[in-house]
């Protein structure tokens, strides 16, 4: 279970627990009911805000390459031995190990390792 789901589960359990406690407390005046409703809403709001602030688990992908071969670029072309990925993935999830040699000729671009576009 990831952290986001744990926060959501704990918040839901806290709201349900408060609701059960308020149900057996036998409150009879309308002002007390309003206090109960606002307390439940406040607890739910804090929990949902904490849940929304945490990063989604879908971003936990790791892009990696290892033991790649040689790359050669000729005549204004590009060659990458390793990983070539969009710059938005540069949050520590792109990894290249033991990449091959990269050579560039005639105005070309060659990368051995990670290239972020």
C-alpha positions as CSV (number, residue, x, y, z in Angstrom):
1,X,0.0,0.0,0.0
2,X,1.4,3.4,-1.0
3,X,1.5,6.5,1.2
4,X,-1.4,8.2,-0.6
5,X,-3.7,5.2,0.0
6,X,-2.7,4.9,3.6
7,X,-3.5,8.6,4.2
8,X,-6.9,8.2,2.6
9,X,-7.6,5.0,4.6
10,X,-6.6,6.6,7.9
11,X,-8.7,9.7,7.2
12,X,-11.8,7.6,6.3
13,X,-11.3,5.5,9.5
14,X,-11.0,8.7,11.6
15,X,-14.2,10.1,10.1
16,X,-16.1,6.8,10.6
17,X,-14.8,6.6,14.2
18,X,-16.0,10.1,15.0
19,X,-19.3,9.4,13.4
20,X,-19.8,6.3,15.5
21,X,-18.8,8.1,18.7
22,X,-21.1,10.9,17.9
23,X,-24.0,8.4,17.3
24,X,-23.7,6.8,20.7
25,X,-23.2,10.2,22.5
26,X,-26.9,10.9,22.0
27,X,-26.6,14.5,21.2
28,X,-30.1,16.1,21.1
29,X,-29.7,19.8,20.3
30,X,-29.4,21.1,16.7
31,X,-26.3,23.2,17.6
32,X,-24.5,20.1,18.7
33,X,-25.4,18.4,15.5
34,X,-23.9,21.3,13.5
35,X,-20.7,21.0,15.6
36,X,-20.6,17.3,14.7
37,X,-21.0,17.9,11.0
38,X,-18.4,20.6,10.9
39,X,-16.0,18.4,12.9
40,X,-16.4,15.6,10.4
41,X,-16.0,17.9,7.5
42,X,-12.8,19.4,9.0
43,X,-11.2,16.0,9.6
44,X,-12.1,14.9,6.1
45,X,-10.8,18.1,4.6
46,X,-7.4,17.8,6.3
47,X,-7.1,14.2,5.2
48,X,-8.0,14.8,1.6
49,X,-5.6,17.8,1.5
50,X,-2.8,15.6,2.8
51,X,-3.7,12.9,0.2
52,X,-3.8,15.4,-2.7
53,X,-0.4,16.9,-1.7
54,X,1.4,13.5,-1.9
55,X,2.7,12.5,-5.3
56,X,0.9,9.8,-7.3
57,X,2.6,6.4,-7.5
58,X,2.3,6.4,-11.3
59,X,5.4,8.6,-11.4
60,X,7.5,5.9,-9.8
61,X,8.6,4.4,-13.1
62,X,12.3,3.7,-13.6
63,X,13.7,4.0,-17.1
64,X,17.1,2.3,-17.4
65,X,19.6,0.9,-19.8
66,X,22.6,-1.2,-19.2
67,X,25.4,-2.9,-21.2
68,X,24.4,-1.2,-24.5
69,X,26.4,-1.4,-27.7
70,X,28.3,1.2,-29.7
71,X,26.4,4.1,-31.3
72,X,27.8,6.1,-34.3
73,X,26.2,9.3,-35.8
74,X,27.1,10.6,-39.3
75,X,26.0,13.7,-41.3
76,X,24.0,15.8,-38.9
77,X,22.3,12.9,-37.1
78,X,21.9,11.8,-33.5
79,X,22.9,8.5,-31.8
80,X,22.4,7.5,-28.2
81,X,23.7,4.5,-26.5
82,X,21.8,4.4,-23.2
83,X,18.6,6.2,-22.6
84,X,17.0,9.0,-24.5
85,X,13.9,10.5,-22.7
86,X,11.9,13.6,-22.3
87,X,13.3,16.1,-19.8
88,X,10.2,15.8,-17.6
89,X,11.4,12.3,-16.5
90,X,14.6,13.8,-15.0
91,X,13.4,13.3,-11.4
92,X,15.9,10.7,-10.6
93,X,14.1,7.9,-12.4
94,X,16.4,7.6,-15.5
95,X,19.5,5.5,-15.2
96,X,22.1,4.2,-17.6
97,X,24.9,1.9,-16.6
98,X,27.8,0.4,-18.6
99,X,26.7,2.1,-21.8
100,X,28.7,1.6,-25.0
101,X,30.9,4.0,-26.9
102,X,29.2,6.9,-28.8
103,X,30.9,8.6,-31.8
104,X,29.7,11.6,-33.8
105,X,31.1,12.8,-37.1
106,X,30.2,15.6,-39.6
107,X,28.2,17.8,-37.2
108,X,26.3,15.0,-35.5
109,X,25.5,14.4,-31.9
110,X,26.3,11.2,-30.0
111,X,25.5,10.4,-26.3
112,X,26.7,7.6,-24.1
113,X,24.5,7.4,-21.0
114,X,21.4,9.6,-20.6
115,X,20.1,12.2,-23.0
116,X,17.1,14.3,-21.9
117,X,15.3,16.2,-24.6
